[in-house]
Amino acid sequence: MAEEPLVTVEAVGRKCPIPIIMLAGRIREVPIGSVIAVTADDPAARTDIPSWCRMKMQEFVAEVPLEQGSAFHIRRMY
């Protein structure tokens, strides 16, 4: 069972890079080691969010399909 995110950033309907900008602005709302989710339906999010995680040394946990788009789970590492 995947860990439930403590915060969900709703970015469905927004084009990249807006979901990543929203994620970057809110990741500090969750404690280190906890999971934040971003919901997005822009196909670019599928590559952009994991890439952002690698660049920022955050852990990309999972992509969870939703009725519209996906929820991308990221674990805050620092």
VMD Tcl script that builds the backbone (N, CA, C; Angstrom):
set m [mol new atoms 234]
animate dup $m
set s [atomselect $m all]
$s set {name element resname resid chain x y z} {
  {N N MET 1 A 0.851 -1.196 0.000}
  {CA C MET 1 A 0.000 0.000 0.000}
  {C C MET 1 A 0.887 1.246 0.000}
  {N N ALA 2 A 0.595 2.141 -0.910}
  {CA C ALA 2 A 1.383 3.372 -1.005}
  {C C ALA 2 A 1.060 4.290 0.177}
  {N N GLU 3 A 2.061 5.046 0.573}
  {CA C GLU 3 A 1.881 6.016 1.652}
  {C C GLU 3 A 0.978 7.149 1.161}
  {N N GLU 4 A 0.025 7.521 2.006}
  {CA C GLU 4 A -0.893 8.600 1.623}
  {C C GLU 4 A -0.179 9.948 1.710}
  {N N PRO 5 A -0.356 10.803 0.684}
  {CA C PRO 5 A 0.244 12.135 0.740}
  {C C PRO 5 A -0.396 12.979 1.840}
  {N N LEU 6 A 0.408 13.811 2.493}
  {CA C LEU 6 A -0.105 14.723 3.511}
  {C C LEU 6 A -0.727 15.962 2.877}
  {N N VAL 7 A -0.209 16.337 1.706}
  {CA C VAL 7 A -0.690 17.515 0.976}
  {C C VAL 7 A -0.874 17.114 -0.474}
  {N N THR 8 A -1.952 17.599 -1.098}
  {CA C THR 8 A -2.156 17.391 -2.533}
  {C C THR 8 A -2.254 18.747 -3.209}
  {N N VAL 9 A -1.401 18.949 -4.203}
  {CA C VAL 9 A -1.390 20.173 -5.002}
  {C C VAL 9 A -2.248 19.903 -6.235}
  {N N GLU 10 A -3.353 20.616 -6.375}
  {CA C GLU 10 A -4.279 20.402 -7.493}
  {C C GLU 10 A -3.829 21.227 -8.690}
  {N N ALA 11 A -3.303 20.547 -9.722}
  {CA C ALA 11 A -2.818 21.263 -10.905}
  {C C ALA 11 A -3.455 20.733 -12.191}
  {N N VAL 12 A -4.572 19.991 -12.070}
  {CA C VAL 12 A -5.276 19.515 -13.269}
  {C C VAL 12 A -5.743 20.732 -14.064}
  {N N GLY 13 A -5.521 20.679 -15.372}
  {CA C GLY 13 A -5.903 21.790 -16.235}
  {C C GLY 13 A -4.800 22.816 -16.430}
  {N N ARG 14 A -3.713 22.681 -15.693}
  {CA C ARG 14 A -2.585 23.615 -15.820}
  {C C ARG 14 A -1.522 22.986 -16.711}
  {N N LYS 15 A -0.899 23.793 -17.537}
  {CA C LYS 15 A 0.167 23.315 -18.418}
  {C C LYS 15 A 1.516 23.462 -17.723}
  {N N CYS 16 A 2.408 22.515 -18.004}
  {CA C CYS 16 A 3.761 22.611 -17.466}
  {C C CYS 16 A 4.393 23.895 -17.990}
  {N N PRO 17 A 5.179 24.592 -17.173}
  {CA C PRO 17 A 5.749 24.144 -15.909}
  {C C PRO 17 A 4.927 24.518 -14.667}
  {N N ILE 18 A 3.678 24.949 -14.828}
  {CA C ILE 18 A 2.894 25.410 -13.682}
  {C C ILE 18 A 2.794 24.351 -12.575}
  {N N PRO 19 A 2.502 23.065 -12.884}
  {CA C PRO 19 A 2.439 22.076 -11.788}
  {C C PRO 19 A 3.744 21.983 -10.986}
  {N N ILE 20 A 4.880 22.100 -11.658}
  {CA C ILE 20 A 6.169 22.028 -10.961}
  {C C ILE 20 A 6.396 23.279 -10.122}
  {N N ILE 21 A 6.023 24.430 -10.647}
  {CA C ILE 21 A 6.156 25.676 -9.881}
  {C C ILE 21 A 5.287 25.590 -8.624}
  {N N MET 22 A 4.079 25.036 -8.771}
  {CA C MET 22 A 3.186 24.881 -7.619}
  {C C MET 22 A 3.788 23.901 -6.611}
  {N N LEU 23 A 4.358 22.782 -7.101}
  {CA C LEU 23 A 5.008 21.797 -6.231}
  {C C LEU 23 A 6.166 22.438 -5.477}
  {N N ALA 24 A 7.015 23.163 -6.198}
  {CA C ALA 24 A 8.189 23.781 -5.566}
  {C C ALA 24 A 7.769 24.769 -4.485}
  {N N GLY 25 A 6.657 25.444 -4.702}
  {CA C GLY 25 A 6.191 26.419 -3.739}
  {C C GLY 25 A 5.563 25.815 -2.500}
  {N N ARG 26 A 5.177 24.534 -2.595}
  {CA C ARG 26 A 4.431 23.938 -1.473}
  {C C ARG 26 A 5.109 22.748 -0.817}
  {N N ILE 27 A 6.231 22.278 -1.349}
  {CA C ILE 27 A 6.848 21.054 -0.808}
  {C C ILE 27 A 7.244 21.217 0.659}
  {N N ARG 28 A 7.541 22.444 1.085}
  {CA C ARG 28 A 7.946 22.651 2.486}
  {C C ARG 28 A 6.774 22.557 3.449}
  {N N GLU 29 A 5.559 22.386 2.927}
  {CA C GLU 29 A 4.394 22.197 3.801}
  {C C GLU 29 A 4.374 20.801 4.435}
  {N N VAL 30 A 5.155 19.870 3.859}
  {CA C VAL 30 A 5.184 18.521 4.440}
  {C C VAL 30 A 6.527 18.312 5.132}
  {N N PRO 31 A 6.542 17.548 6.238}
  {CA C PRO 31 A 7.812 17.282 6.928}
  {C C PRO 31 A 8.748 16.439 6.060}
  {N N ILE 32 A 10.038 16.556 6.325}
  {CA C ILE 32 A 11.036 15.730 5.634}
  {C C ILE 32 A 10.665 14.262 5.846}
  {N N GLY 33 A 10.703 13.487 4.765}
  {CA C GLY 33 A 10.350 12.070 4.825}
  {C C GLY 33 A 8.897 11.798 4.493}
  {N N SER 34 A 8.076 12.843 4.412}
  {CA C SER 34 A 6.658 12.667 4.094}
  {C C SER 34 A 6.408 12.877 2.605}
  {N N VAL 35 A 5.190 12.531 2.187}
  {CA C VAL 35 A 4.840 12.541 0.770}
  {C C VAL 35 A 3.876 13.681 0.468}
  {N N ILE 36 A 4.154 14.360 -0.651}
  {CA C ILE 36 A 3.259 15.367 -1.220}
  {C C ILE 36 A 2.843 14.850 -2.596}
  {N N ALA 37 A 1.635 15.151 -3.018}
  {CA C ALA 37 A 1.162 14.721 -4.326}
  {C C ALA 37 A 0.837 15.933 -5.181}
  {N N VAL 38 A 1.030 15.775 -6.491}
  {CA C VAL 38 A 0.611 16.781 -7.464}
  {C C VAL 38 A -0.329 16.089 -8.427}
  {N N THR 39 A -1.554 16.600 -8.573}
  {CA C THR 39 A -2.450 16.069 -9.593}
  {C C THR 39 A -2.278 16.911 -10.847}
  {N N ALA 40 A -2.099 16.243 -11.982}
  {CA C ALA 40 A -1.884 16.953 -13.246}
  {C C ALA 40 A -2.373 16.090 -14.402}
  {N N ASP 41 A -2.867 16.765 -15.435}
  {CA C ASP 41 A -3.297 16.037 -16.631}
  {C C ASP 41 A -2.513 16.459 -17.879}
  {N N ASP 42 A -1.519 17.329 -17.714}
  {CA C ASP 42 A -0.642 17.691 -18.830}
  {C C ASP 42 A 0.307 16.514 -19.067}
  {N N PRO 43 A 0.331 15.959 -20.292}
  {CA C PRO 43 A 1.228 14.813 -20.551}
  {C C PRO 43 A 2.692 15.098 -20.205}
  {N N ALA 44 A 3.124 16.343 -20.280}
  {CA C ALA 44 A 4.513 16.687 -19.962}
  {C C ALA 44 A 4.838 16.426 -18.498}
  {N N ALA 45 A 3.831 16.445 -17.629}
  {CA C ALA 45 A 4.074 16.216 -16.199}
  {C C ALA 45 A 4.700 14.848 -15.953}
  {N N ARG 46 A 4.373 13.872 -16.801}
  {CA C ARG 46 A 4.878 12.502 -16.632}
  {C C ARG 46 A 6.402 12.458 -16.682}
  {N N THR 47 A 7.014 13.336 -17.460}
  {CA C THR 47 A 8.482 13.383 -17.513}
  {C C THR 47 A 9.029 14.533 -16.682}
  {N N ASP 48 A 8.304 15.653 -16.644}
  {CA C ASP 48 A 8.823 16.848 -15.961}
  {C C ASP 48 A 8.914 16.672 -14.446}
  {N N ILE 49 A 7.922 16.039 -13.834}
  {CA C ILE 49 A 7.941 15.911 -12.369}
  {C C ILE 49 A 9.066 14.982 -11.901}
  {N N PRO 50 A 9.223 13.768 -12.498}
  {CA C PRO 50 A 10.383 12.949 -12.092}
  {C C PRO 50 A 11.729 13.641 -12.350}
  {N N SER 51 A 11.826 14.401 -13.455}
  {CA C SER 51 A 13.073 15.129 -13.754}
  {C C SER 51 A 13.343 16.187 -12.693}
  {N N TRP 52 A 12.301 16.915 -12.290}
  {CA C TRP 52 A 12.452 17.926 -11.242}
  {C C TRP 52 A 12.928 17.257 -9.952}
  {N N CYS 53 A 12.347 16.091 -9.630}
  {CA C CYS 53 A 12.753 15.366 -8.415}
  {C C CYS 53 A 14.238 15.018 -8.457}
  {N N ARG 54 A 14.719 14.548 -9.599}
  {CA C ARG 54 A 16.147 14.213 -9.715}
  {C C ARG 54 A 17.006 15.460 -9.540}
  {N N MET 55 A 16.629 16.552 -10.190}
  {CA C MET 55 A 17.412 17.793 -10.099}
  {C C MET 55 A 17.425 18.340 -8.680}
  {N N LYS 56 A 16.311 18.221 -7.972}
  {CA C LYS 56 A 16.174 18.803 -6.634}
  {C C LYS 56 A 16.442 17.793 -5.520}
  {N N MET 57 A 16.872 16.580 -5.887}
  {CA C MET 57 A 17.192 15.524 -4.930}
  {C C MET 57 A 16.018 15.204 -4.004}
  {N N GLN 58 A 14.828 15.177 -4.588}
  {CA C GLN 58 A 13.629 14.693 -3.893}
  {C C GLN 58 A 13.315 13.318 -4.484}
  {N N GLU 59 A 12.605 12.492 -3.764}
  {CA C GLU 59 A 12.331 11.128 -4.230}
  {C C GLU 59 A 10.984 11.065 -4.950}
  {N N PHE 60 A 11.021 10.679 -6.238}
  {CA C PHE 60 A 9.774 10.441 -6.963}
  {C C PHE 60 A 9.270 9.060 -6.555}
  {N N VAL 61 A 8.088 9.001 -5.960}
  {CA C VAL 61 A 7.583 7.753 -5.383}
  {C C VAL 61 A 6.734 6.977 -6.376}
  {N N ALA 62 A 5.734 7.638 -6.973}
  {CA C ALA 62 A 4.799 6.902 -7.826}
  {C C ALA 62 A 3.964 7.855 -8.655}
  {N N GLU 63 A 3.460 7.311 -9.770}
  {CA C GLU 63 A 2.406 7.969 -10.538}
  {C C GLU 63 A 1.153 7.131 -10.353}
  {N N VAL 64 A 0.104 7.733 -9.820}
  {CA C VAL 64 A -1.146 7.035 -9.546}
  {C C VAL 64 A -2.201 7.544 -10.524}
  {N N PRO 65 A -2.690 6.680 -11.434}
  {CA C PRO 65 A -3.691 7.130 -12.404}
  {C C PRO 65 A -4.983 7.581 -11.718}
  {N N LEU 66 A -5.526 8.676 -12.216}
  {CA C LEU 66 A -6.802 9.197 -11.735}
  {C C LEU 66 A -7.791 9.208 -12.897}
  {N N GLU 67 A -9.044 9.522 -12.585}
  {CA C GLU 67 A -10.038 9.619 -13.651}
  {C C GLU 67 A -9.595 10.650 -14.689}
  {N N GLN 68 A -9.056 11.750 -14.212}
  {CA C GLN 68 A -8.505 12.781 -15.093}
  {C C GLN 68 A -7.065 13.025 -14.706}
  {N N GLY 69 A -6.160 12.599 -15.553}
  {CA C GLY 69 A -4.734 12.781 -15.279}
  {C C GLY 69 A -4.210 11.769 -14.270}
  {N N SER 70 A -3.196 12.187 -13.515}
  {CA C SER 70 A -2.546 11.327 -12.528}
  {C C SER 70 A -2.182 12.138 -11.300}
  {N N ALA 71 A -1.957 11.406 -10.196}
  {CA C ALA 71 A -1.383 12.007 -8.995}
  {C C ALA 71 A 0.069 11.542 -8.934}
  {N N PHE 72 A 0.966 12.484 -8.868}
  {CA C PHE 72 A 2.393 12.195 -8.796}
  {C C PHE 72 A 2.825 12.374 -7.349}
  {N N HIS 73 A 3.337 11.292 -6.758}
  {CA C HIS 73 A 3.722 11.318 -5.335}
  {C C HIS 73 A 5.225 11.553 -5.220}
  {N N ILE 74 A 5.594 12.517 -4.387}
  {CA C ILE 74 A 6.989 12.894 -4.188}
  {C C ILE 74 A 7.271 12.886 -2.685}
  {N N ARG 75 A 8.393 12.250 -2.310}
  {CA C ARG 75 A 8.797 12.246 -0.900}
  {C C ARG 75 A 9.825 13.368 -0.702}
  {N N ARG 76 A 9.547 14.226 0.271}
  {CA C ARG 76 A 10.478 15.310 0.599}
  {C C ARG 76 A 11.691 14.722 1.309}
  {N N MET 77 A 12.883 14.961 0.769}
  {CA C MET 77 A 14.093 14.357 1.298}
  {C C MET 77 A 14.925 15.311 2.160}
  {N N TYR 78 A 14.680 16.603 2.069}
  {CA C TYR 78 A 15.424 17.585 2.891}
  {C C TYR 78 A 14.607 18.817 3.076}
}
mol reanalyze $m
mol bondsrecalc $m
mol representation Tube
mol addrep $m
